[in-house]
Amino acid sequence: MEGGTDILARLNLLRLEHRDLDSAIVALGASGAPDQLQLMRLKKRKLKLRDEIQQIEDQLIPDIIA
């Protein structure tokens, strides 16, 4: 099941990047005068990652209601 292993590896990488972005956003926000444009870009990237993570998880977890 190599395809499943690839998907899980991708999911783990996305989760790691999501956590890293979260840390970067907190650090940038804690600075004296945060760069609002950079902060907005990081948050937008984080939302895209969250959506991609959700999409992969939905593919991996069968729909119980169906």
N, CA, C and O atoms as a Maestro MAE file, in Angstrom:
{
 s_m_m2io_version
 :::
 2.0.0
}

f_m_ct {
 s_m_title
 :::
 protein
 m_atom[264] {
  # First column is atom index #
  i_m_mmod_type
  r_m_x_coord
  r_m_y_coord
  r_m_z_coord
  i_m_residue_number
  s_m_chain_name
  s_m_pdb_residue_name
  s_m_pdb_atom_name
  i_m_atomic_number
  :::
  1 25 0.828 -1.181 0.000 1 A "MET " " N  " 7
  2 3 0.000 0.000 0.000 1 A "MET " " CA " 6
  3 2 0.874 1.247 0.000 1 A "MET " " C  " 6
  4 15 0.793 2.086 0.897 1 A "MET " " O  " 8
  5 25 1.698 1.345 -1.011 2 A "GLU " " N  " 7
  6 3 2.641 2.443 -1.108 2 A "GLU " " CA " 6
  7 2 1.929 3.774 -1.320 2 A "GLU " " C  " 6
  8 15 2.362 4.796 -0.787 2 A "GLU " " O  " 8
  9 25 0.838 3.777 -2.095 3 A "GLY " " N  " 7
  10 3 0.088 5.001 -2.312 3 A "GLY " " CA " 6
  11 2 -0.423 5.586 -1.015 3 A "GLY " " C  " 6
  12 15 -0.384 6.800 -0.815 3 A "GLY " " O  " 8
  13 25 -0.910 4.714 -0.123 4 A "GLY " " N  " 7
  14 3 -1.392 5.162 1.178 4 A "GLY " " CA " 6
  15 2 -0.268 5.729 2.019 4 A "GLY " " C  " 6
  16 15 -0.462 6.697 2.755 4 A "GLY " " O  " 8
  17 25 0.908 5.128 1.911 5 A "THR " " N  " 7
  18 3 2.071 5.621 2.643 5 A "THR " " CA " 6
  19 2 2.459 7.007 2.150 5 A "THR " " C  " 6
  20 15 2.814 7.878 2.943 5 A "THR " " O  " 8
  21 25 2.388 7.209 0.824 6 A "ASP " " N  " 7
  22 3 2.693 8.525 0.250 6 A "ASP " " CA " 6
  23 2 1.710 9.577 0.745 6 A "ASP " " C  " 6
  24 15 2.099 10.700 1.064 6 A "ASP " " O  " 8
  25 25 0.449 9.213 0.806 7 A "ILE " " N  " 7
  26 3 -0.586 10.150 1.261 7 A "ILE " " CA " 6
  27 2 -0.357 10.506 2.727 7 A "ILE " " C  " 6
  28 15 -0.466 11.671 3.110 7 A "ILE " " O  " 8
  29 25 -0.041 9.510 3.540 8 A "LEU " " N  " 7
  30 3 0.206 9.766 4.962 8 A "LEU " " CA " 6
  31 2 1.451 10.630 5.157 8 A "LEU " " C  " 6
  32 15 1.475 11.502 6.025 8 A "LEU " " O  " 8
  33 25 2.479 10.387 4.351 9 A "ALA " " N  " 7
  34 3 3.693 11.195 4.439 9 A "ALA " " CA " 6
  35 2 3.381 12.644 4.057 9 A "ALA " " C  " 6
  36 15 3.850 13.574 4.713 9 A "ALA " " O  " 8
  37 25 2.598 12.833 3.007 10 A "ARG " " N  " 7
  38 3 2.192 14.179 2.586 10 A "ARG " " CA " 6
  39 2 1.376 14.860 3.685 10 A "ARG " " C  " 6
  40 15 1.567 16.042 3.971 10 A "ARG " " O  " 8
  41 25 0.471 14.105 4.291 11 A "LEU " " N  " 7
  42 3 -0.362 14.641 5.364 11 A "LEU " " CA " 6
  43 2 0.501 15.093 6.542 11 A "LEU " " C  " 6
  44 15 0.277 16.160 7.113 11 A "LEU " " O  " 8
  45 25 1.477 14.282 6.895 12 A "ASN " " N  " 7
  46 3 2.371 14.638 8.002 12 A "ASN " " CA " 6
  47 2 3.183 15.888 7.687 12 A "ASN " " C  " 6
  48 15 3.383 16.734 8.558 12 A "ASN " " O  " 8
  49 25 3.656 16.011 6.440 13 A "LEU " " N  " 7
  50 3 4.402 17.203 6.037 13 A "LEU " " CA " 6
  51 2 3.523 18.449 6.101 13 A "LEU " " C  " 6
  52 15 3.971 19.504 6.552 13 A "LEU " " O  " 8
  53 25 2.282 18.330 5.654 14 A "LEU " " N  " 7
  54 3 1.364 19.459 5.690 14 A "LEU " " CA " 6
  55 2 1.080 19.875 7.132 14 A "LEU " " C  " 6
  56 15 1.042 21.065 7.444 14 A "LEU " " O  " 8
  57 25 0.881 18.894 8.005 15 A "ARG " " N  " 7
  58 3 0.622 19.205 9.420 15 A "ARG " " CA " 6
  59 2 1.825 19.897 10.050 15 A "ARG " " C  " 6
  60 15 1.670 20.836 10.831 15 A "ARG " " O  " 8
  61 25 3.024 19.430 9.711 16 A "LEU " " N  " 7
  62 3 4.242 20.044 10.236 16 A "LEU " " CA " 6
  63 2 4.370 21.486 9.754 16 A "LEU " " C  " 6
  64 15 4.677 22.379 10.543 16 A "LEU " " O  " 8
  65 25 4.136 21.716 8.466 17 A "GLU " " N  " 7
  66 3 4.204 23.076 7.935 17 A "GLU " " CA " 6
  67 2 3.141 23.968 8.584 17 A "GLU " " C  " 6
  68 15 3.395 25.141 8.858 17 A "GLU " " O  " 8
  69 25 1.954 23.409 8.826 18 A "HIS " " N  " 7
  70 3 0.867 24.154 9.467 18 A "HIS " " CA " 6
  71 2 1.293 24.600 10.869 18 A "HIS " " C  " 6
  72 15 1.068 25.748 11.253 18 A "HIS " " O  " 8
  73 25 1.908 23.687 11.632 19 A "ARG " " N  " 7
  74 3 2.384 24.022 12.979 19 A "ARG " " CA " 6
  75 2 3.495 25.066 12.919 19 A "ARG " " C  " 6
  76 15 3.537 25.986 13.735 19 A "ARG " " O  " 8
  77 25 4.404 24.914 11.938 20 A "ASP " " N  " 7
  78 3 5.497 25.875 11.786 20 A "ASP " " CA " 6
  79 2 4.954 27.269 11.465 20 A "ASP " " C  " 6
  80 15 5.435 28.269 11.997 20 A "ASP " " O  " 8
  81 25 3.957 27.322 10.599 21 A "LEU " " N  " 7
  82 3 3.346 28.610 10.260 21 A "LEU " " CA " 6
  83 2 2.677 29.221 11.483 21 A "LEU " " C  " 6
  84 15 2.746 30.432 11.696 21 A "LEU " " O  " 8
  85 25 2.036 28.391 12.278 22 A "ASP " " N  " 7
  86 3 1.390 28.870 13.494 22 A "ASP " " CA " 6
  87 2 2.426 29.525 14.407 22 A "ASP " " C  " 6
  88 15 2.191 30.603 14.954 22 A "ASP " " O  " 8
  89 25 3.565 28.869 14.565 23 A "SER " " N  " 7
  90 3 4.642 29.422 15.396 23 A "SER " " CA " 6
  91 2 5.167 30.727 14.802 23 A "SER " " C  " 6
  92 15 5.420 31.684 15.533 23 A "SER " " O  " 8
  93 25 5.329 30.767 13.485 24 A "ALA " " N  " 7
  94 3 5.831 31.975 12.822 24 A "ALA " " CA " 6
  95 2 4.846 33.129 12.988 24 A "ALA " " C  " 6
  96 15 5.254 34.271 13.196 24 A "ALA " " O  " 8
  97 25 3.555 32.832 12.896 25 A "ILE " " N  " 7
  98 3 2.527 33.870 13.050 25 A "ILE " " CA " 6
  99 2 2.551 34.430 14.470 25 A "ILE " " C  " 6
  100 15 2.463 35.642 14.667 25 A "ILE " " O  " 8
  101 25 2.668 33.557 15.442 26 A "VAL " " N  " 7
  102 3 2.720 34.000 16.844 26 A "VAL " " CA " 6
  103 2 3.970 34.854 17.066 26 A "VAL " " C  " 6
  104 15 3.896 35.908 17.697 26 A "VAL " " O  " 8
  105 25 5.119 34.402 16.549 27 A "ALA " " N  " 7
  106 3 6.370 35.140 16.731 27 A "ALA " " CA " 6
  107 2 6.304 36.508 16.046 27 A "ALA " " C  " 6
  108 15 6.740 37.510 16.613 27 A "ALA " " O  " 8
  109 25 5.766 36.548 14.841 28 A "LEU " " N  " 7
  110 3 5.659 37.802 14.108 28 A "LEU " " CA " 6
  111 2 4.694 38.756 14.813 28 A "LEU " " C  " 6
  112 15 4.950 39.956 14.904 28 A "LEU " " O  " 8
  113 25 3.590 38.211 15.309 29 A "GLY " " N  " 7
  114 3 2.623 39.035 16.019 29 A "GLY " " CA " 6
  115 2 3.165 39.585 17.321 29 A "GLY " " C  " 6
  116 15 2.745 40.652 17.769 29 A "GLY " " O  " 8
  117 25 4.096 38.866 17.937 30 A "ALA " " N  " 7
  118 3 4.665 39.281 19.215 30 A "ALA " " CA " 6
  119 2 5.737 40.353 19.046 30 A "ALA " " C  " 6
  120 15 6.107 41.018 20.013 30 A "ALA " " O  " 8
  121 25 6.236 40.524 17.823 31 A "SER " " N  " 7
  122 3 7.255 41.550 17.602 31 A "SER " " CA " 6
  123 2 6.624 42.929 17.778 31 A "SER " " C  " 6
  124 15 5.408 43.081 17.666 31 A "SER " " O  " 8
  125 25 7.436 43.905 18.046 32 A "GLY " " N  " 7
  126 3 6.963 45.255 18.337 32 A "GLY " " CA " 6
  127 2 6.008 45.815 17.307 32 A "GLY " " C  " 6
  128 15 4.917 46.266 17.655 32 A "GLY " " O  " 8
  129 25 6.399 45.794 16.038 33 A "ALA " " N  " 7
  130 3 5.551 46.317 14.962 33 A "ALA " " CA " 6
  131 2 5.498 45.264 13.859 33 A "ALA " " C  " 6
  132 15 6.287 45.317 12.916 33 A "ALA " " O  " 8
  133 25 4.575 44.310 13.968 34 A "PRO " " N  " 7
  134 3 4.540 43.223 12.989 34 A "PRO " " CA " 6
  135 2 4.221 43.724 11.577 34 A "PRO " " C  " 6
  136 15 3.451 44.665 11.388 34 A "PRO " " O  " 8
  137 25 4.826 43.078 10.619 35 A "ASP " " N  " 7
  138 3 4.574 43.364 9.202 35 A "ASP " " CA " 6
  139 2 3.199 42.780 8.862 35 A "ASP " " C  " 6
  140 15 3.051 41.567 8.718 35 A "ASP " " O  " 8
  141 25 2.203 43.649 8.737 36 A "GLN " " N  " 7
  142 3 0.828 43.191 8.538 36 A "GLN " " CA " 6
  143 2 0.654 42.411 7.234 36 A "GLN " " C  " 6
  144 15 -0.119 41.454 7.187 36 A "GLN " " O  " 8
  145 25 1.358 42.809 6.184 37 A "LEU " " N  " 7
  146 3 1.259 42.107 4.909 37 A "LEU " " CA " 6
  147 2 1.820 40.690 5.034 37 A "LEU " " C  " 6
  148 15 1.218 39.727 4.559 37 A "LEU " " O  " 8
  149 25 2.975 40.579 5.677 38 A "GLN " " N  " 7
  150 3 3.583 39.263 5.883 38 A "GLN " " CA " 6
  151 2 2.685 38.405 6.769 38 A "GLN " " C  " 6
  152 15 2.507 37.216 6.508 38 A "GLN " " O  " 8
  153 25 2.129 38.994 7.797 39 A "LEU " " N  " 7
  154 3 1.233 38.280 8.700 39 A "LEU " " CA " 6
  155 2 0.015 37.763 7.944 39 A "LEU " " C  " 6
  156 15 -0.410 36.626 8.149 39 A "LEU " " O  " 8
  157 25 -0.545 38.592 7.075 40 A "MET " " N  " 7
  158 3 -1.697 38.198 6.279 40 A "MET " " CA " 6
  159 2 -1.345 37.045 5.331 40 A "MET " " C  " 6
  160 15 -2.135 36.118 5.158 40 A "MET " " O  " 8
  161 25 -0.167 37.108 4.725 41 A "ARG " " N  " 7
  162 3 0.271 36.035 3.812 41 A "ARG " " CA " 6
  163 2 0.443 34.712 4.554 41 A "ARG " " C  " 6
  164 15 0.043 33.657 4.061 41 A "ARG " " O  " 8
  165 25 1.040 34.779 5.736 42 A "LEU " " N  " 7
  166 3 1.232 33.564 6.532 42 A "LEU " " CA " 6
  167 2 -0.113 32.947 6.924 42 A "LEU " " C  " 6
  168 15 -0.295 31.732 6.852 42 A "LEU " " O  " 8
  169 25 -1.048 33.799 7.338 43 A "LYS " " N  " 7
  170 3 -2.367 33.302 7.741 43 A "LYS " " CA " 6
  171 2 -3.109 32.695 6.554 43 A "LYS " " C  " 6
  172 15 -3.791 31.681 6.702 43 A "LYS " " O  " 8
  173 25 -2.980 33.306 5.385 44 A "LYS " " N  " 7
  174 3 -3.634 32.786 4.191 44 A "LYS " " CA " 6
  175 2 -3.044 31.429 3.816 44 A "LYS " " C  " 6
  176 15 -3.784 30.514 3.455 44 A "LYS " " O  " 8
  177 25 -1.727 31.290 3.896 45 A "ARG " " N  " 7
  178 3 -1.065 30.022 3.602 45 A "ARG " " CA " 6
  179 2 -1.507 28.953 4.605 45 A "ARG " " C  " 6
  180 15 -1.731 27.798 4.244 45 A "ARG " " O  " 8
  181 25 -1.625 29.359 5.865 46 A "LYS " " N  " 7
  182 3 -2.054 28.425 6.909 46 A "LYS " " CA " 6
  183 2 -3.469 27.916 6.634 46 A "LYS " " C  " 6
  184 15 -3.751 26.733 6.827 46 A "LYS " " O  " 8
  185 25 -4.358 28.803 6.185 47 A "LEU " " N  " 7
  186 3 -5.725 28.390 5.853 47 A "LEU " " CA " 6
  187 2 -5.739 27.426 4.667 47 A "LEU " " C  " 6
  188 15 -6.497 26.456 4.662 47 A "LEU " " O  " 8
  189 25 -4.909 27.690 3.673 48 A "LYS " " N  " 7
  190 3 -4.828 26.779 2.523 48 A "LYS " " CA " 6
  191 2 -4.335 25.407 2.955 48 A "LYS " " C  " 6
  192 15 -4.842 24.383 2.497 48 A "LYS " " O  " 8
  193 25 -3.345 25.391 3.838 49 A "LEU " " N  " 7
  194 3 -2.831 24.123 4.354 49 A "LEU " " CA " 6
  195 2 -3.915 23.375 5.116 49 A "LEU " " C  " 6
  196 15 -4.072 22.164 4.961 49 A "LEU " " O  " 8
  197 25 -4.665 24.106 5.944 50 A "ARG " " N  " 7
  198 3 -5.739 23.467 6.708 50 A "ARG " " CA " 6
  199 2 -6.760 22.824 5.778 50 A "ARG " " C  " 6
  200 15 -7.226 21.711 6.025 50 A "ARG " " O  " 8
  201 25 -7.102 23.536 4.705 51 A "ASP " " N  " 7
  202 3 -8.055 22.997 3.735 51 A "ASP " " CA " 6
  203 2 -7.507 21.751 3.053 51 A "ASP " " C  " 6
  204 15 -8.231 20.776 2.855 51 A "ASP " " O  " 8
  205 25 -6.231 21.785 2.696 52 A "GLU " " N  " 7
  206 3 -5.616 20.625 2.040 52 A "GLU " " CA " 6
  207 2 -5.533 19.442 2.995 52 A "GLU " " C  " 6
  208 15 -5.774 18.301 2.600 52 A "GLU " " O  " 8
  209 25 -5.192 19.714 4.249 53 A "ILE " " N  " 7
  210 3 -5.151 18.654 5.269 53 A "ILE " " CA " 6
  211 2 -6.533 18.027 5.412 53 A "ILE " " C  " 6
  212 15 -6.661 16.803 5.452 53 A "ILE " " O  " 8
  213 25 -7.557 18.856 5.487 54 A "GLN " " N  " 7
  214 3 -8.930 18.358 5.636 54 A "GLN " " CA " 6
  215 2 -9.332 17.499 4.440 54 A "GLN " " C  " 6
  216 15 -9.972 16.459 4.597 54 A "GLN " " O  " 8
  217 25 -8.954 17.941 3.252 55 A "GLN " " N  " 7
  218 3 -9.296 17.206 2.035 55 A "GLN " " CA " 6
  219 2 -8.643 15.820 2.044 55 A "GLN " " C  " 6
  220 15 -9.283 14.830 1.687 55 A "GLN " " O  " 8
  221 25 -7.391 15.749 2.444 56 A "ILE " " N  " 7
  222 3 -6.688 14.459 2.501 56 A "ILE " " CA " 6
  223 2 -7.305 13.573 3.576 56 A "ILE " " C  " 6
  224 15 -7.519 12.381 3.354 56 A "ILE " " O  " 8
  225 25 -7.589 14.152 4.740 57 A "GLU " " N  " 7
  226 3 -8.204 13.370 5.809 57 A "GLU " " CA " 6
  227 2 -9.555 12.822 5.383 57 A "GLU " " C  " 6
  228 15 -9.903 11.689 5.715 57 A "GLU " " O  " 8
  229 25 -10.321 13.630 4.643 58 A "ASP " " N  " 7
  230 3 -11.625 13.165 4.152 58 A "ASP " " CA " 6
  231 2 -11.470 11.985 3.217 58 A "ASP " " C  " 6
  232 15 -12.325 11.099 3.195 58 A "ASP " " O  " 8
  233 25 -10.392 11.954 2.439 59 A "GLN " " N  " 7
  234 3 -10.159 10.832 1.523 59 A "GLN " " CA " 6
  235 2 -9.769 9.570 2.299 59 A "GLN " " C  " 6
  236 15 -10.100 8.454 1.897 59 A "GLN " " O  " 8
  237 25 -9.064 9.762 3.412 60 A "LEU " " N  " 7
  238 3 -8.570 8.619 4.183 60 A "LEU " " CA " 6
  239 2 -9.638 8.018 5.095 60 A "LEU " " C  " 6
  240 15 -9.652 6.810 5.333 60 A "LEU " " O  " 8
  241 25 -10.527 8.863 5.599 61 A "ILE " " N  " 7
  242 3 -11.550 8.399 6.541 61 A "ILE " " CA " 6
  243 2 -12.857 8.165 5.777 61 A "ILE " " C  " 6
  244 15 -13.394 9.093 5.172 61 A "ILE " " O  " 8
  245 25 -13.361 6.950 5.801 62 A "PRO " " N  " 7
  246 3 -14.612 6.676 5.085 62 A "PRO " " CA " 6
  247 2 -15.765 7.486 5.674 62 A "PRO " " C  " 6
  248 15 -15.798 7.776 6.870 62 A "PRO " " O  " 8
  249 25 -16.699 7.839 4.812 63 A "ASP " " N  " 7
  250 3 -17.867 8.606 5.227 63 A "ASP " " CA " 6
  251 2 -18.832 7.693 5.950 63 A "ASP " " C  " 6
  252 15 -19.480 6.858 5.320 63 A "ASP " " O  " 8
  253 25 -18.938 7.833 7.239 64 A "ILE " " N  " 7
  254 3 -19.751 6.942 8.066 64 A "ILE " " CA " 6
  255 2 -21.246 7.174 7.797 64 A "ILE " " C  " 6
  256 15 -22.034 6.230 7.841 64 A "ILE " " O  " 8
  257 25 -21.630 8.399 7.526 65 A "ILE " " N  " 7
  258 3 -23.050 8.721 7.323 65 A "ILE " " CA " 6
  259 2 -23.579 8.104 6.040 65 A "ILE " " C  " 6
  260 15 -24.752 7.735 5.966 65 A "ILE " " O  " 8
  261 25 -22.726 7.988 5.027 66 A "ALA " " N  " 7
  262 3 -23.172 7.442 3.737 66 A "ALA " " CA " 6
  263 2 -23.571 6.015 3.927 66 A "ALA " " C  " 6
  264 15 -23.980 5.356 2.971 66 A "ALA " " O  " 8
  :::
 }
 m_bond[263] {
  # First column is bond index #
  i_m_from
  i_m_to
  i_m_order
  :::
  1 1 2 1
  2 2 3 1
  3 3 4 2
  4 3 5 1
  5 5 6 1
  6 6 7 1
  7 7 8 2
  8 7 9 1
  9 9 10 1
  10 10 11 1
  11 11 12 2
  12 11 13 1
  13 13 14 1
  14 14 15 1
  15 15 16 2
  16 15 17 1
  17 17 18 1
  18 18 19 1
  19 19 20 2
  20 19 21 1
  21 21 22 1
  22 22 23 1
  23 23 24 2
  24 23 25 1
  25 25 26 1
  26 26 27 1
  27 27 28 2
  28 27 29 1
  29 29 30 1
  30 30 31 1
  31 31 32 2
  32 31 33 1
  33 33 34 1
  34 34 35 1
  35 35 36 2
  36 35 37 1
  37 37 38 1
  38 38 39 1
  39 39 40 2
  40 39 41 1
  41 41 42 1
  42 42 43 1
  43 43 44 2
  44 43 45 1
  45 45 46 1
  46 46 47 1
  47 47 48 2
  48 47 49 1
  49 49 50 1
  50 50 51 1
  51 51 52 2
  52 51 53 1
  53 53 54 1
  54 54 55 1
  55 55 56 2
  56 55 57 1
  57 57 58 1
  58 58 59 1
  59 59 60 2
  60 59 61 1
  61 61 62 1
  62 62 63 1
  63 63 64 2
  64 63 65 1
  65 65 66 1
  66 66 67 1
  67 67 68 2
  68 67 69 1
  69 69 70 1
  70 70 71 1
  71 71 72 2
  72 71 73 1
  73 73 74 1
  74 74 75 1
  75 75 76 2
  76 75 77 1
  77 77 78 1
  78 78 79 1
  79 79 80 2
  80 79 81 1
  81 81 82 1
  82 82 83 1
  83 83 84 2
  84 83 85 1
  85 85 86 1
  86 86 87 1
  87 87 88 2
  88 87 89 1
  89 89 90 1
  90 90 91 1
  91 91 92 2
  92 91 93 1
  93 93 94 1
  94 94 95 1
  95 95 96 2
  96 95 97 1
  97 97 98 1
  98 98 99 1
  99 99 100 2
  100 99 101 1
  101 101 102 1
  102 102 103 1
  103 103 104 2
  104 103 105 1
  105 105 106 1
  106 106 107 1
  107 107 108 2
  108 107 109 1
  109 109 110 1
  110 110 111 1
  111 111 112 2
  112 111 113 1
  113 113 114 1
  114 114 115 1
  115 115 116 2
  116 115 117 1
  117 117 118 1
  118 118 119 1
  119 119 120 2
  120 119 121 1
  121 121 122 1
  122 122 123 1
  123 123 124 2
  124 123 125 1
  125 125 126 1
  126 126 127 1
  127 127 128 2
  128 127 129 1
  129 129 130 1
  130 130 131 1
  131 131 132 2
  132 131 133 1
  133 133 134 1
  134 134 135 1
  135 135 136 2
  136 135 137 1
  137 137 138 1
  138 138 139 1
  139 139 140 2
  140 139 141 1
  141 141 142 1
  142 142 143 1
  143 143 144 2
  144 143 145 1
  145 145 146 1
  146 146 147 1
  147 147 148 2
  148 147 149 1
  149 149 150 1
  150 150 151 1
  151 151 152 2
  152 151 153 1
  153 153 154 1
  154 154 155 1
  155 155 156 2
  156 155 157 1
  157 157 158 1
  158 158 159 1
  159 159 160 2
  160 159 161 1
  161 161 162 1
  162 162 163 1
  163 163 164 2
  164 163 165 1
  165 165 166 1
  166 166 167 1
  167 167 168 2
  168 167 169 1
  169 169 170 1
  170 170 171 1
  171 171 172 2
  172 171 173 1
  173 173 174 1
  174 174 175 1
  175 175 176 2
  176 175 177 1
  177 177 178 1
  178 178 179 1
  179 179 180 2
  180 179 181 1
  181 181 182 1
  182 182 183 1
  183 183 184 2
  184 183 185 1
  185 185 186 1
  186 186 187 1
  187 187 188 2
  188 187 189 1
  189 189 190 1
  190 190 191 1
  191 191 192 2
  192 191 193 1
  193 193 194 1
  194 194 195 1
  195 195 196 2
  196 195 197 1
  197 197 198 1
  198 198 199 1
  199 199 200 2
  200 199 201 1
  201 201 202 1
  202 202 203 1
  203 203 204 2
  204 203 205 1
  205 205 206 1
  206 206 207 1
  207 207 208 2
  208 207 209 1
  209 209 210 1
  210 210 211 1
  211 211 212 2
  212 211 213 1
  213 213 214 1
  214 214 215 1
  215 215 216 2
  216 215 217 1
  217 217 218 1
  218 218 219 1
  219 219 220 2
  220 219 221 1
  221 221 222 1
  222 222 223 1
  223 223 224 2
  224 223 225 1
  225 225 226 1
  226 226 227 1
  227 227 228 2
  228 227 229 1
  229 229 230 1
  230 230 231 1
  231 231 232 2
  232 231 233 1
  233 233 234 1
  234 234 235 1
  235 235 236 2
  236 235 237 1
  237 237 238 1
  238 238 239 1
  239 239 240 2
  240 239 241 1
  241 241 242 1
  242 242 243 1
  243 243 244 2
  244 243 245 1
  245 245 246 1
  246 246 247 1
  247 247 248 2
  248 247 249 1
  249 249 250 1
  250 250 251 1
  251 251 252 2
  252 251 253 1
  253 253 254 1
  254 254 255 1
  255 255 256 2
  256 255 257 1
  257 257 258 1
  258 258 259 1
  259 259 260 2
  260 259 261 1
  261 261 262 1
  262 262 263 1
  263 263 264 2
  :::
 }
}
